[in-house]
Structures are given as C-alpha cells and as structure tokens.
Amino acid sequence: MNKDASVHKNSGHVGRRGTIVPSEATFRGNRLDDCSRALAKECGDQILIRSAVAFPTDLQAVRLKVQVGIDQLNRGEGIPGEKVGAELKCVSAEFHAKKDGSVCPIRC
C-alpha cells in the first residue's frame, strides 16, 4: 500500500456545518458508534478527540444551590454584584490572553 492510500484510509473529513467525520477505521479502533459523545481539545496545531460519557445532572440539587444563593442575596449576604462582575471580566481576559498567547491586559 502506498503512502497516499494509507493517509486516505485513516483520514476523515469536515462535513457540512463544521462536523468532523473520522474515518471508519478510527471509529472501529476507538469503539465509537454513530452519534457517540466525544471531547475535542485543541493541542497546538492538532485537535485531540476522545470518547466521552455524559452523566445526567441532578436538577433538584442544582435548583437547591440556586435557591440557597437567592436566599443569601435576599438576606443581604453574598458577594456584591460589582465584585462578581470584576472577577468574571478578569477570568475572561485571562482566558482570551492564554488562548491568543498574549499578555492579559487586565491586572487582577
């Protein structure tokens, strides 16, 4: 088998709407099925794709945490909105700086 045939056999393609479609050999080798869940992570100039398992979220537990936070705010407890906003802006700026490889413009 020549090199071009080997590359073609193991390569996938990008479908409509940006869907990544791995080759059949990749599917079989990683025990993936149609519509399997996967995680994609950017690693330099490559993309790492791993199979993933989704776990259902306990909505009642999430609702309880939200209610606890609302109760704290109603009692005047918790973190002031301005402080939360500043922290979120800082986290966002650090994320984008790391993603772009630049220096974070906001001093946190």
N, C-alpha and C positions, 0 to 999 in steps of 0.2 A: 504494500500500500504506500503510495507516495505521500509526501508531507501535506500537500493541498487536500487530499482526500481525508486525512486524519483530522485536520483542522476543521473541515466542513462537518464531519461526523460528530464532533464534540462541541460545536458551536451552536448557539441558539440565535435568536433574533429579537428585535424590538418590534412588537406588534403595534396595532392601532392604539391610540390614546396612551402611548408610552409603556405598554405592558411588556415586561421582559419574559420571553418564552425560551426556556432552556431546551436543549436537545433531548431526545428520548433517552439516550444513554445517561444523561445527567439525572433525569427523572428516576430511572431504574436504579442507578448507582446510589442514590440518596433516599430511596424508598419514598418518593413523593407521588402523590396522586393528583388528579385534576382538582383544582381549587384548594390545594393544600395551603396552609398558612406558612409564611416564611418571613424571616427578618432580613433586611438588606442593610449593610453597613458600608459606608464609603471608607476605603483604606488606601490613601494616597491616590494613585491613578487606577485603582481597581475597585470593584464592588464585591464584597463578600456576601453571599446568600446562604442562609442556614434555615433548616426547617424549624418551625416554631409550634408551640402548643398554646392554645388560648384557653384561659380559665374563666368561668363566669364570675362576675363581680357580685358580691352580696350587696344588693341595692339597699337593703334595710340598714346595713352597717354604714354605708355612705350617707344615707339620709340622717342617721343618728349623729354622725360627725358634723354635718352641715347644721343641724338643729342646735347642737352644743355651741357652735360658733355664733349662730344668730342669737342664742340666749346670752352669751357673753357680751356681744355688742349691745344688746338691749339693756344690760346692766351697767354699761359704760366701761366694760373691761375689754381686753384685747389690744391689738396693735392699731394705732391711729392710721387712717387711710393714706395720709401723706407719706408716712414711713414705708408702708407696704408698696405704694407706687414707686418710691425712690429705689427700694430694693429690687423690684421687678425690672425697672429700667436698667439697673446695674447688671443684673443677671443676663438680660437680653443683650446688652452691649458687649459683655464678656463673651457670650456665645458667638455673636457675629464676628467679633475680633478674632477669636480662635478659629472660626470657620474660614475667614478670609486670610488668616496668617498675619494680621496687622496688630497694632498695639491698641488696647482698649482705650477709647477716648474719654471715658468717664472714670473719675477717681472715686472708687468705692471705699 
